[in-house]
Amino acid sequence: MSYNTFGRVFRFTTWGESHGPALGVTVDGCPPGVALDEGFVQQFLDRRRPGTSKHTTQRKEPDAVRILSGLFEGRTTGTPIQLMIENTDQRSKDYGEIAQAFRPGHADIAYHLKYGIRDYRGGGRSSARETAARVAAGGVAQAVLRELVPDLRITGYMIQMGAMHLDRARFDSSAIADNPFFLPDASAVPAWSDYLTGIRKAQDSVGAAIELLIEGCPPGLGAPVYAKLDTDLAAAMMSINAVKGVEIGEGMGAAALTGTGNADEIRMGNDGPVFASNHAGGILGGISTGQDIVLRFSVKPTSSILTPRRTIDRNGKDIELVTKGRHDPCVGIRAVPIAEAMAACVLLDHLLLDRAQTGGQRGRIGG
């Protein structure tokens, strides 16, 4: 099996390579009658698009999406939706020197050991270029969620970039869309910019941490034991290129807590249960509680750097290799809209799963 498909009811299959003529996604399981057009999907792709600032790869791709099927008179028909994004700024010659060598930190050697063949031009399917197709699928999911759960909001932002950390006392969500780092603190942007400029000029790269806040998620999404909402969210984040760790709620920090400190106490409010805290990150037993869902993930430093690194070639010879081309000094920046897209796909999939199993019915508390 090739495993290029994600989801159960709302499913998408991505296709294409970094330096092929195009890439795209086939979305299946989308409910009929949902208002959708290319402009709506494009707004999400524009947030992920390369070359938008000096802090991302200078590959100039418009990432213009075309919807080839699944729509009639501006609404989904319930049939597969095919979305295509053409590649227009490939420079395959940049990768000629690595055709017979394995870049340290990349999937080159793993792909070769598994398949015996690999597309060395930008990494082929292992390239983060593939994530443009995911963001397009996420745009479709967002269109459906907008109609089914209008109060749902998915917001991603950076909380760390190497040695730079978000000062949560200065958290301002309105600043996220106005800077290239998706940073919720406008006052910190100059320092973060200078820091990453120094990293780039030193011919190096740096890792990052991203937080995702999901507000307005209805309770009851997720199913024990093998379709837990947190399981699928974690898998979705781990499927993003360069992600090496995911945590939900307190995450790894829960190891330092006591039971009295970690359990979120509950009282009855006027409109239902009220939680005194949210150490669980909005999910208990794999099922959403109605609280905010909070997750974080770490992204490793970009492996493509101009500093020589030791490796081997296909003949087993020891060599030093410099990875040329256009690369992100911090790949974590563009991971923010990708994470939002994957979360939207997971939430819609679970919403449709829940409707199929329970019909949306919920247990009652009190009179």
C-alpha positions in Angstrom: 0.0 0.0 0.0 1.2 3.5 -0.8 -0.5 5.4 2.1 -1.0 8.7 0.3 -4.6 8.9 1.7 -5.6 10.5 5.0 -9.0 10.3 6.8 -11.9 7.9 7.1 -15.1 9.6 6.0 -13.7 12.9 4.8 -10.7 11.5 2.9 -8.0 13.1 0.8 -5.3 11.7 -1.4 -2.4 14.0 -2.4 -0.3 13.4 -5.6 2.6 15.0 -7.3 6.3 15.8 -6.6 8.3 18.9 -5.8 9.7 19.3 -9.3 7.0 17.6 -11.4 4.6 19.6 -13.6 2.0 19.9 -10.9 0.8 18.5 -7.6 -2.7 18.3 -6.1 -5.3 16.5 -4.0 -8.4 14.5 -4.5 -11.0 15.1 -1.8 -13.7 12.5 -1.3 -16.5 12.3 1.3 -17.3 16.0 1.2 -21.0 16.7 1.9 -23.0 18.1 -1.0 -24.4 21.6 -1.2 -21.5 23.4 0.5 -20.6 26.8 -1.0 -17.0 26.6 -2.4 -14.8 28.3 -5.0 -11.2 28.6 -5.8 -10.9 32.0 -4.1 -11.9 30.5 -0.8 -9.3 27.8 -1.0 -6.6 30.2 -2.3 -6.6 32.3 0.9 -5.2 29.4 2.8 -2.6 28.6 0.1 -1.4 32.2 0.1 -0.6 31.9 3.8 1.7 28.8 3.1 3.1 30.1 -0.2 6.9 30.3 -0.5 8.8 33.4 -1.3 6.6 35.8 0.7 9.4 37.1 2.9 13.1 37.0 3.2 12.6 34.4 6.0 11.3 31.7 3.7 12.6 29.9 0.6 12.9 32.2 -2.3 11.3 29.7 -4.7 8.6 31.8 -6.4 5.4 29.8 -6.7 2.0 31.4 -7.0 0.4 28.2 -5.8 -2.7 29.1 -7.8 -5.3 26.4 -7.2 -7.7 25.0 -9.9 -10.8 23.0 -8.9 -11.3 20.5 -11.7 -14.3 18.5 -10.4 -16.9 18.1 -7.7 -18.5 21.5 -8.0 -21.7 22.7 -9.8 -22.9 26.3 -9.7 -20.6 27.1 -6.8 -21.6 24.2 -4.6 -20.1 20.8 -3.8 -21.9 17.9 -5.4 -20.8 15.2 -3.1 -18.5 13.7 -5.7 -14.7 13.7 -5.6 -13.2 17.2 -5.6 -10.0 17.4 -7.6 -7.7 20.4 -6.9 -4.5 21.0 -8.9 -1.6 23.4 -8.3 1.0 23.8 -11.0 4.7 24.0 -10.3 6.2 27.0 -12.1 9.6 27.8 -10.6 11.5 24.5 -10.4 15.3 24.6 -10.6 16.2 21.0 -10.8 19.8 21.8 -11.8 20.3 22.8 -8.1 20.1 19.1 -7.2 22.4 17.6 -9.8 25.2 17.1 -7.3 23.1 15.1 -4.9 21.8 12.6 -7.5 24.3 10.1 -6.2 24.7 11.3 -2.6 22.5 11.3 0.5 21.8 14.6 2.2 22.2 14.3 6.0 19.0 14.8 7.9 16.9 14.2 4.8 14.8 11.3 3.7 17.1 10.5 0.8 18.8 7.5 2.4 15.6 6.1 3.9 13.8 6.3 0.6 16.7 4.6 -1.2 16.9 1.8 1.3 13.1 1.2 1.1 12.4 1.7 -2.6 15.8 1.4 -4.4 14.8 4.5 -6.4 14.2 8.2 -5.4 13.4 11.5 -7.0 16.4 13.6 -5.9 15.0 16.8 -7.4 14.0 18.6 -4.2 13.2 15.3 -2.5 10.2 14.4 -4.7 7.3 13.2 -2.5 9.3 13.8 0.7 9.5 17.5 -0.1 7.5 20.0 2.0 6.1 21.1 -1.4 3.6 18.3 -1.0 2.0 20.2 1.8 0.5 22.7 -0.6 -2.0 19.9 -1.6 -2.8 19.3 2.1 -3.6 23.0 2.6 -5.9 22.9 -0.4 -7.7 19.9 1.2 -7.9 21.9 4.4 -9.5 24.7 2.6 -12.3 22.4 1.5 -12.6 21.1 5.1 -12.8 24.7 6.4 -15.6 25.5 3.9 -17.7 22.6 5.3 -16.9 23.4 8.9 -17.9 27.0 8.3 -21.4 25.8 7.6 -21.7 22.9 10.1 -19.9 24.4 13.1 -19.8 28.2 12.4 -18.3 29.0 15.9 -15.3 26.7 15.4 -11.9 28.5 15.1 -8.5 27.0 14.4 -5.6 29.3 15.1 -1.9 28.4 14.8 1.0 30.5 15.9 4.7 30.1 16.7 5.8 30.0 20.3 9.5 29.3 19.8 12.1 29.7 17.1 15.5 28.4 18.3 16.5 30.5 21.3 13.6 32.9 20.8 10.5 32.2 23.0 7.0 33.8 23.0 6.4 36.0 26.0 2.8 34.8 26.9 2.2 37.9 29.0 2.3 39.9 25.7 0.1 37.4 23.8 -2.0 39.2 21.1 -3.9 37.1 18.7 -4.6 40.1 16.4 -0.8 40.3 15.6 -0.6 36.7 14.2 -1.6 37.6 10.6 0.5 40.7 10.4 4.0 39.3 10.6 5.9 36.6 8.7 6.4 34.4 11.9 2.7 34.0 12.8 3.9 35.4 16.1 1.2 36.7 18.6 3.4 39.5 19.8 4.1 42.4 17.4 6.7 43.9 19.6 9.0 40.8 19.4 9.0 40.6 15.6 12.1 42.8 15.0 14.2 40.6 17.4 12.9 37.4 15.9 13.7 38.8 12.4 17.3 39.8 13.4 17.8 36.4 15.0 16.7 34.4 11.9 18.7 36.7 9.6 21.8 35.9 11.6 21.1 32.2 11.4 20.6 32.5 7.6 23.8 34.5 7.1 25.7 31.9 9.1 24.5 29.4 6.5 22.6 27.5 9.1 19.0 26.8 10.1 16.9 26.6 13.3 14.0 24.6 14.6 10.7 25.9 16.0 7.7 25.1 18.1 4.1 25.8 17.1 0.9 25.9 19.1 -2.5 25.2 17.8 -5.6 26.5 19.5 -9.0 25.1 18.5 -11.9 27.0 19.9 -15.6 26.2 19.7 -15.1 22.5 19.1 -18.3 20.7 20.1 -18.1 18.0 22.8 -18.3 14.3 21.7 -15.9 14.2 18.8 -13.6 11.2 18.9 -14.2 7.5 19.6 -12.5 5.0 21.8 -10.3 3.1 21.5 -8.5 3.4 18.1 -10.2 6.5 16.7 -9.4 8.9 19.6 -9.5 12.6 18.6 -6.1 13.3 20.2 -4.6 10.2 18.4 -5.7 11.4 15.0 -4.6 15.0 15.7 -1.2 13.8 16.8 -0.9 11.6 13.7 -1.9 14.5 11.5 0.8 16.8 13.0 3.4 14.1 12.9 2.7 13.5 9.2 3.9 17.1 8.5 7.5 17.3 7.2 10.2 17.8 9.9 7.8 17.5 12.8 9.5 15.4 15.6 7.2 15.8 18.6 3.6 16.5 19.5 1.9 17.2 22.8 -1.7 17.9 23.8 -2.7 19.9 26.9 0.1 19.7 29.5 1.8 17.1 27.3 5.2 16.1 28.5 4.8 18.6 31.4 2.2 16.3 32.9 5.0 14.0 34.0 6.0 16.6 36.7 2.4 17.0 38.0 0.5 15.3 40.8 -3.0 13.9 40.3 -4.5 16.8 42.3 -2.6 19.3 40.2 -3.4 17.7 36.8 -7.1 16.7 37.1 -9.4 19.4 35.8 -12.1 20.0 38.4 -15.8 20.3 37.2 -18.7 22.3 38.4 -22.2 22.8 37.0 -22.8 26.1 35.3 -25.9 27.7 33.9 -25.3 26.2 30.4 -23.7 22.9 31.4 -20.4 21.6 32.9 -17.7 24.2 33.6 -14.0 23.1 34.0 -11.8 24.9 36.4 -8.7 24.3 34.3 -7.7 22.7 31.0 -4.6 20.5 31.7 -6.2 17.8 29.4 -6.1 20.2 26.4 -9.8 19.8 25.7 -9.8 16.0 25.2 -10.6 13.2 27.7 -10.6 9.5 26.8 -10.0 10.5 23.2 -13.2 12.5 23.1 -13.6 16.3 23.0 -15.0 17.9 26.1 -16.1 21.2 24.6 -13.2 23.0 26.1 -10.5 24.6 23.9 -8.2 22.0 22.3 -4.6 23.0 22.8 -1.7 21.2 21.1 1.9 21.9 20.4 4.5 20.4 18.1 8.2 20.8 17.4 9.8 21.1 14.0 13.5 20.2 13.5 15.9 22.6 11.8 15.9 22.6 8.0 18.4 20.0 6.9 19.3 21.8 3.7 22.1 24.1 4.7 25.1 25.6 2.9 27.5 24.4 5.6 29.4 21.3 4.5 28.2 18.1 6.2 29.7 14.6 6.2 27.8 11.9 4.4 28.2 9.0 1.9 27.3 8.5 -1.8 25.6 5.5 -3.4 28.9 3.7 -3.8 29.5 3.9 0.0 32.2 6.5 -0.3 32.7 9.1 2.5 32.2 12.6 1.2 31.3 16.1 2.3 28.2 17.7 0.9 26.8 21.2 0.6 23.0 21.3 -0.1 22.5 24.0 -2.7 19.2 25.5 -3.8 16.5 27.7 -2.1 15.5 26.6 1.3 13.8 27.9 4.5 16.1 28.9 7.3 13.2 27.9 9.6 10.8 25.5 8.1 8.6 25.8 11.1 7.3 29.2 9.9 5.3 27.7 7.0 4.2 24.8 9.2 1.6 27.0 10.9 -1.0 27.0 8.0 -0.3 23.4 7.3 -1.1 22.4 10.8 -4.3 24.4 10.7 -5.3 22.6 7.5 -4.6 19.2 8.9 -6.5 20.0 12.1 -9.5 21.1 10.0 -9.5 17.8 8.1 -9.3 15.8 11.3 -12.1 17.7 13.0 -14.4 17.4 9.9 -13.7 13.7 9.6 -14.6 13.2 13.3 -17.7 15.3 13.0 -18.9 13.2 10.1 -18.0 10.0 11.9 -19.9 11.1 15.0 -23.0 11.9 12.9 -22.9 8.5 11.3 -22.6 6.7 14.7 -24.7 8.8 17.1 -26.7 11.1 14.8 -25.4 14.0 16.9 -27.2 12.9 20.1 -25.6 13.8 23.4 -25.9 12.6 27.0 -27.7 14.9 29.3 -26.5 16.2 32.7 -28.9 17.4 35.3 -32.6 18.2 34.7 
